[in-house]
Amino acid sequence: MASLNVYSVLVVLFLTCGAENNCETKMGLPCVLEAFTNIFETGSISNKCCGELVVLGKFCHSALVKSTLENRLFKDISPVTIIAKSIQTWNNCLALIDSPSPSA
């Protein structure tokens, strides 16, 4: 699990990058952390957070991942791996949100 320092940096990145791209109000911090864990570590993302990610939009999602990768705390992480996981997370969430709910 990432250290508190890493999560603090993530919050700052989210707020600064979000403000620059008008993304900051589209996704709650708990879901940002869940998506981060899913992309940068090993974790899962809930249906609720997938919904917030899709509402955030592909542009904002990509901008936040890019900003995180540019931070020196993440210099040892393979950008190719993270970008692949980011695309996979986006596609999985998009498919989940776009799929019809099963009938009761």
C-alpha positions, 0 to 999 in steps of 0.5 A: 500500500502506498504511504501517506506521503504518496497519498498526500501528493496524489491529493495535491496532484488531483486538486491542481490538475483538476483545477487546471482542467475543470476536473476537480468537482467530478470525482470524490476523493475516496474514488480518486484514491480507489482508482489510483490504487487500481491503476498504480498498485493492486486493487479493485474499483467499485461500481460506484467509483467506476461511475464517477470515473466515467463521469470524470471523462477520458480527458480528465482521467488521462490528465490525472494519470499523466500528472501523477507519472510526471511527479518525481515520487513515481519516477521508478514506475514504468509509464508503459505499465501504468498507461496500460492499466489506466486504459484497462481501468477506463475500458472496464469501467466504461463497459460496466457503466454502459452494460444494461442492468440484469432484470430482477 
